[in-house]
Amino acid sequence: MQDERVDVIVVGAGPAGAAAALELARAGLEVVVIERGAYPGSKNVMGGIIYRQPTEQLIPEFWNEAPLERAMIEQRFMMLTETDSIGGVFRTEQFAQEPHNAYTVMRGDWDQWFAGKAEEEGAFVIPQMVVGDLIWRDGRIDGVNTGGDEGDLHADVVVIADGANSLLAQKAGLHDGWSPKDQALISKELIRLSREQINERFNVRDGVGVAMEIFGQSTAGLLGYGFIYTNDETISIGTGAMLQDLIDSGLNTNDILNDFKAHPSIAPLIEGGETIEYTAHLIPEGGWKTLPTLYADGALLVGDAAGLVNPLNREGSNFAMISGKLAAQTIIEAKEAGDFSAAQLSRYRELLSDSFVLKDLHKIRNLTDFAHQRPHLFNEVPELLTNVAREYLTVDSVPKKDKQKKMMNMILSQMPPRRALDDAINGLRAFFG
Amino acid sequence: MTVVQDGIRDRAGLERKLAITSFNVDPGRAHIRIIDHDVCLQCEFQQCINCCPAACYTPQSDGRVIFSYEGCVECGTCRIVCNEFHNVEWTYPSGGFGVQYRFG
């Protein structure tokens, strides 16, 4: 590839990189996507749910051909104590109708398909190739080196889409590395069950499914959550907690996952299933407060590499795809202007600021701090709520008035009004931004 | 004999799970390396051991830590948690090598 030059090099063929490549190729730019895995998706993990509306902005009516598992029609929230659980359910038949709201997907299938769409538009995807370094010329980024003298490839812009662990973002000087407070570690198992077993256990039918977010003992009481998503013939079950909390607690994510799987409220859902894959991955959850610089002379930062994740609403793949799309739009404008300087490429930041991506990150900017300052939300609160519910539902010939008094005392002793008020006020602030 | 404190409760079970995950191990190169094994002796918590989701870090009876790259899922946790001593040299495996998720 000596002295070769293209319009744009995209590093990483995940949703952010493939979305950028797709849009750039559509506009007629010459794009090379470099992927270090054996195939796109082979290094990638998510829960994982793809949202229809943002995806449709890239590929209209993708659901007619994309590798999808089930359309999500039901959302369950749960809190776990050591032995008990309490929660709520929302279900709508609207989400069972086209256009659906969200789907479970397998990233191995999805990423290959999505990168394939970029190839169909004319992008050139090279798998099994690692970008070792950026090439600099006159103080600006001018391409990448993939090893050795022959490994130089030049471009007007490098789109850095190398994921949660972005080494290139640091090499580009866009940020100085993540701290354990900014990253969550998830571990996940894919468990095979028959389609009929899944339908019965989750009260669904073929093609539609359930997403569950579970707090409390699903993370050993650490800030984070466990999740269960129904796929066609498998269940995804995982747990995620902040790295700093794993350090402080001395716990291992897989041990937490095992306890979660063994919980009496969870175990029957996966009983008899065979684990066919174990995965682990980081999620950059530092959000607004750790947002790196998103552009440099000759480079843009997209997706997980830029830390574009909304942990509250479980969104990341859509942030990745939309950031890739907006990066492409920026580059197309830059090409027209014949200017690839940081000043020109700063347009990307404007576009992201006008979109839900940075608006949502800004909205929840205080949420992690809020939750971190209140470990009781993940421990005492599930305990209290299950205790109150048990008391309410236990029929023991105690007059209901006395029972109410007892329940009130339980609440007041564990949740003094001042603390409840503080949680409520600050919680509302953190949620509603 | 020194009792080795292992932060992973079910190391054997985790290794069994990882045996199902696909790897294309590069026989020629370890992509991650502990830079100086003696530095680990100064590290009080050795959080690499319990934080690694693939049990790649094993405590030794002499207080040092051994890293084995073969079953590494390339998550980057050790790169981030070794934040006091910066004693982990972390690179990606060569193209096509390393963990190979089929489903993800």
Boltz contact constraints between the chains, C-beta under 6 A:
constraints:
  - contact:
      token1: [A, 36]
      token2: [B, 92]
      max_distance: 6.0
  - contact:
      token1: [A, 36]
      token2: [B, 95]
      max_distance: 6.0
  - contact:
      token1: [A, 38]
      token2: [B, 96]
      max_distance: 6.0
  - contact:
      token1: [A, 38]
      token2: [B, 100]
      max_distance: 6.0
  - contact:
      token1: [A, 41]
      token2: [B, 104]
      max_distance: 6.0
  - contact:
      token1: [A, 42]
      token2: [B, 100]
      max_distance: 6.0
  - contact:
      token1: [A, 42]
      token2: [B, 101]
      max_distance: 6.0
  - contact:
      token1: [A, 44]
      token2: [B, 104]
      max_distance: 6.0
  - contact:
      token1: [A, 45]
      token2: [B, 104]
      max_distance: 6.0
  - contact:
      token1: [A, 106]
      token2: [B, 103]
      max_distance: 6.0
  - contact:
      token1: [A, 107]
      token2: [B, 104]
      max_distance: 6.0
  - contact:
      token1: [A, 108]
      token2: [B, 101]
      max_distance: 6.0
  - contact:
      token1: [A, 108]
      token2: [B, 102]
      max_distance: 6.0
  - contact:
      token1: [A, 108]
      token2: [B, 103]
      max_distance: 6.0
  - contact:
      token1: [A, 108]
      token2: [B, 104]
      max_distance: 6.0
  - contact:
      token1: [A, 128]
      token2: [B, 95]
      max_distance: 6.0
  - contact:
      token1: [A, 128]
      token2: [B, 96]
      max_distance: 6.0
  - contact:
      token1: [A, 129]
      token2: [B, 95]
      max_distance: 6.0
  - contact:
      token1: [A, 130]
      token2: [B, 92]
      max_distance: 6.0
  - contact:
      token1: [A, 130]
      token2: [B, 95]
      max_distance: 6.0
  - contact:
      token1: [A, 165]
      token2: [B, 76]
      max_distance: 6.0
  - contact:
      token1: [A, 178]
      token2: [B, 80]
      max_distance: 6.0
  - contact:
      token1: [A, 180]
      token2: [B, 80]
      max_distance: 6.0
  - contact:
      token1: [A, 180]
      token2: [B, 81]
      max_distance: 6.0
  - contact:
      token1: [A, 183]
      token2: [B, 80]
      max_distance: 6.0
  - contact:
      token1: [A, 185]
      token2: [B, 77]
      max_distance: 6.0
  - contact:
      token1: [A, 187]
      token2: [B, 53]
      max_distance: 6.0
  - contact:
      token1: [A, 190]
      token2: [B, 103]
      max_distance: 6.0
  - contact:
      token1: [A, 243]
      token2: [B, 81]
      max_distance: 6.0
  - contact:
      token1: [A, 246]
      token2: [B, 51]
      max_distance: 6.0
  - contact:
      token1: [A, 247]
      token2: [B, 47]
      max_distance: 6.0
  - contact:
      token1: [A, 247]
      token2: [B, 81]
      max_distance: 6.0
  - contact:
      token1: [A, 250]
      token2: [B, 7]
      max_distance: 6.0
  - contact:
      token1: [A, 250]
      token2: [B, 50]
      max_distance: 6.0
  - contact:
      token1: [A, 252]
      token2: [B, 7]
      max_distance: 6.0
  - contact:
      token1: [A, 252]
      token2: [B, 8]
      max_distance: 6.0
  - contact:
      token1: [A, 252]
      token2: [B, 50]
      max_distance: 6.0
  - contact:
      token1: [A, 253]
      token2: [B, 53]
      max_distance: 6.0
  - contact:
      token1: [A, 254]
      token2: [B, 14]
      max_distance: 6.0
  - contact:
      token1: [A, 255]
      token2: [B, 9]
      max_distance: 6.0
  - contact:
      token1: [A, 255]
      token2: [B, 10]
      max_distance: 6.0
  - contact:
      token1: [A, 277]
      token2: [B, 21]
      max_distance: 6.0
  - contact:
      token1: [A, 277]
      token2: [B, 103]
      max_distance: 6.0
  - contact:
      token1: [A, 278]
      token2: [B, 17]
      max_distance: 6.0
  - contact:
      token1: [A, 278]
      token2: [B, 21]
      max_distance: 6.0
  - contact:
      token1: [A, 279]
      token2: [B, 101]
      max_distance: 6.0
  - contact:
      token1: [A, 280]
      token2: [B, 53]
      max_distance: 6.0
  - contact:
      token1: [A, 280]
      token2: [B, 73]
      max_distance: 6.0
  - contact:
      token1: [A, 280]
      token2: [B, 75]
      max_distance: 6.0
  - contact:
      token1: [A, 281]
      token2: [B, 75]
      max_distance: 6.0
  - contact:
      token1: [A, 282]
      token2: [B, 75]
      max_distance: 6.0
  - contact:
      token1: [A, 282]
      token2: [B, 76]
      max_distance: 6.0
